[in-house]
Amino acid sequence: MFTGLIETAGTLRRLEPRGPGVRLVVGAPRAMVAELTLGESVAVDGACLTVIGASGDCFEVDASAETMDRTTLGDRRVGDRVHLERALRLGDRLGGHLVAGHIDATGTVRRVEALGEALVVYFDAPPEVARYLVPKGSIAVDGVSLTVNTVDAAGFSVALVPHTLTIVHLHQKKVGARVNLEADLIGKYVERLLAGRQDEAGRSGSGVDLEMLARAGFVGKTEP
């Protein structure tokens, strides 16, 4: 689990095919690499990957074929910069929002506009992400926890304040560039809960709806 608060940027040193997947060798600050342990999770541009080796100023992770297909990691080349975040520790402040590191889909940069010292970036998002977008809600873009400013038929916009611009490199992406998108985890569970579940015979479960909440006394009685 992550927070979407990027610790630092890394650089792809090597990309080594391993069967259907790829081994990534990522350059990172020595202080960060020194603290990494085998088997721990690191979010690389928002994708949760497992550390399989760490030494000096680089660490290694394996990305499966599914990860390469679903994320932008398949587009990456040696020398590309990536956002890095170590997993959240119990007791840490949750300054961003709960981020699982499981990318839902990729989106694209639509346009970038200056707003004083900040930048407003518009992204196109596919339906599997757009369904969870709400103004002032949360979304992770390349692993960066951001607040949704506006939502439209094609996607959404976010504002990058000066401090964020010094840490992340979303503003350096060109129009049409792909980005990793992870929708709000809580929104997914709420949707699943409201939709109900199916039993083993395929029948719809009871789920949670206004009528059930009214019976439990959480909301007023619904009109027939």
C-alpha positions in Angstrom: 0.0 0.0 0.0 1.2 3.5 -0.9 0.2 7.1 -0.4 1.0 8.6 -3.8 3.5 11.0 -2.2 6.5 10.5 -4.5 9.8 10.1 -2.6 12.2 10.7 -5.5 12.8 10.1 -9.2 14.8 7.2 -10.5 16.3 6.4 -13.9 15.9 3.2 -15.9 19.4 1.8 -16.3 18.6 -1.5 -18.0 15.6 -3.4 -19.4 16.3 -7.2 -19.5 13.7 -9.5 -21.1 12.9 -12.4 -18.8 10.5 -14.8 -20.5 7.3 -12.9 -21.1 8.2 -10.3 -18.6 11.1 -7.8 -18.1 13.6 -7.1 -15.4 14.1 -3.4 -14.7 17.3 -2.0 -13.2 16.5 1.3 -11.7 19.0 4.0 -10.7 18.0 5.8 -7.4 19.6 7.8 -4.6 22.0 5.7 -2.6 20.3 6.6 0.6 17.1 5.0 -0.6 18.7 1.9 -2.1 20.6 1.3 1.1 17.3 0.9 3.0 15.7 -1.4 0.5 15.2 -5.1 1.5 14.7 -8.1 -0.7 11.0 -8.7 -1.2 9.7 -5.3 -0.3 7.4 -3.3 -2.6 8.3 -0.2 -4.5 5.9 1.8 -6.7 7.6 2.6 -10.1 5.5 5.2 -11.8 2.6 3.9 -9.7 3.1 0.2 -10.4 3.8 -1.9 -7.4 6.8 -4.1 -8.0 8.9 -6.4 -5.8 12.6 -5.7 -5.1 14.7 -8.7 -6.1 18.1 -7.0 -5.7 19.6 -3.7 -4.4 23.2 -2.5 -4.4 25.0 0.8 -4.6 22.8 3.3 -6.5 20.4 0.9 -8.2 17.8 -1.8 -7.5 16.1 -4.5 -9.6 12.5 -5.5 -10.0 10.7 -7.9 -12.3 7.6 -6.8 -14.2 5.3 -9.5 -15.5 3.8 -9.5 -19.1 0.5 -8.4 -17.6 2.2 -5.4 -15.9 4.0 -4.4 -19.1 0.7 -4.6 -21.1 -1.5 -2.8 -18.6 1.0 0.0 -17.7 3.3 2.4 -19.5 6.3 0.4 -18.4 6.2 -1.3 -21.8 6.9 2.1 -23.4 9.9 2.9 -21.3 13.4 3.1 -22.6 16.8 3.2 -20.9 17.4 6.7 -19.5 13.7 7.4 -18.8 12.9 9.0 -15.5 10.3 7.2 -13.2 8.6 8.2 -10.0 9.5 6.1 -7.0 7.8 5.5 -3.7 8.4 2.9 -1.0 5.5 1.2 0.6 3.6 2.8 3.5 4.6 1.8 7.0 2.0 1.5 9.7 2.1 4.7 11.8 3.1 6.9 8.8 1.1 10.0 8.0 -1.3 9.4 5.1 -0.6 12.7 3.3 -1.9 11.6 0.0 -4.6 8.9 -0.3 -4.6 5.1 -0.2 -2.9 3.8 -3.4 -2.6 0.1 -4.0 -0.1 0.3 -6.8 -2.4 -1.8 -9.1 -2.8 0.2 -12.3 -6.4 0.2 -13.7 -5.6 1.5 -17.1 -3.5 4.1 -19.0 -4.7 7.6 -19.9 -3.2 10.3 -22.1 -2.2 13.9 -21.6 -4.7 16.1 -23.4 -3.3 19.6 -22.8 -1.4 21.6 -20.2 -2.3 25.2 -19.2 -0.5 27.7 -17.0 -2.4 29.0 -14.0 -0.2 31.5 -12.2 2.7 29.6 -10.8 0.8 26.3 -11.1 -0.1 24.2 -14.1 -3.4 22.6 -14.9 -3.1 19.3 -16.8 -6.0 17.7 -18.6 -6.0 13.9 -19.1 -8.2 11.6 -21.2 -9.3 8.6 -19.2 -10.9 5.3 -20.3 -14.3 4.2 -19.0 -12.9 1.8 -16.4 -11.3 4.8 -14.7 -13.7 7.6 -15.6 -16.6 5.9 -13.7 -14.8 6.6 -10.4 -13.9 10.3 -11.1 -15.6 12.9 -8.9 -14.6 16.6 -8.5 -12.3 17.0 -5.5 -11.9 13.2 -5.3 -8.5 11.5 -5.6 -6.6 9.7 -8.4 -3.1 8.5 -8.8 -1.3 9.5 -12.1 2.0 7.7 -12.6 1.9 7.1 -8.9 1.3 10.7 -7.9 -1.7 11.3 -5.6 -3.6 14.2 -7.0 -7.0 15.9 -6.4 -9.4 15.9 -9.3 -10.3 19.4 -10.3 -12.8 18.9 -13.0 -14.5 16.0 -14.7 -15.7 16.0 -18.3 -16.9 13.5 -20.9 -13.3 12.6 -21.9 -11.5 12.6 -18.6 -10.4 15.0 -15.9 -8.0 17.8 -14.9 -5.6 18.3 -12.0 -3.5 21.2 -10.8 0.2 20.9 -10.1 1.4 23.4 -7.6 5.0 24.7 -7.6 6.1 22.3 -4.9 4.8 19.3 -6.8 6.5 20.5 -9.9 9.9 20.3 -8.2 9.3 16.6 -7.3 7.4 15.0 -10.1 7.8 15.3 -13.9 4.2 15.0 -15.1 4.4 18.5 -16.5 7.3 17.4 -18.8 5.1 14.9 -20.6 4.0 15.9 -24.1 0.4 16.0 -25.3 -0.6 12.5 -26.2 1.9 10.9 -23.8 0.5 7.9 -21.9 0.3 7.8 -18.1 -0.6 5.2 -15.5 -4.0 5.7 -13.8 -5.2 4.2 -10.6 -8.7 5.1 -9.5 -9.6 5.7 -5.9 -9.6 2.4 -4.0 -12.4 3.3 -1.7 -14.6 4.2 -4.7 -14.1 0.8 -6.1 -15.2 -0.9 -2.9 -18.2 1.3 -2.5 -19.4 0.5 -6.1 -18.9 -3.2 -5.4 -20.8 -3.0 -2.2 -23.7 -1.1 -3.7 -23.9 -3.5 -6.7 -24.2 -6.5 -4.4 -22.8 -9.9 -5.1 -23.9 -12.9 -7.0 -24.4 -16.3 -5.2 -22.9 -19.5 -6.6 -26.0 -20.0 -8.7 -25.5 -16.7 -10.4 -28.4 -14.9 -8.7 -27.9 -11.3 -7.7 -27.1 -10.8 -4.0 -28.9 -8.3 -1.7 -26.1 -5.7 -1.8 -26.7 -2.3 -0.2 -29.3 0.1 -1.5 -31.4 3.0 -0.2 -34.2 0.6 0.8 -31.9 -1.5 2.9 -30.3 1.6 4.5 -33.8 2.9 5.4 -34.8 -0.4 7.0 -31.6 -0.2 9.1 -32.5 3.4 10.1 -29.5 5.1 8.4 -31.7 7.2 6.1 -35.3 8.2 5.9 -37.9 5.9 4.5 -38.0 5.9 0.7 -41.3 6.7 -1.0 -43.1 3.9 -2.8 
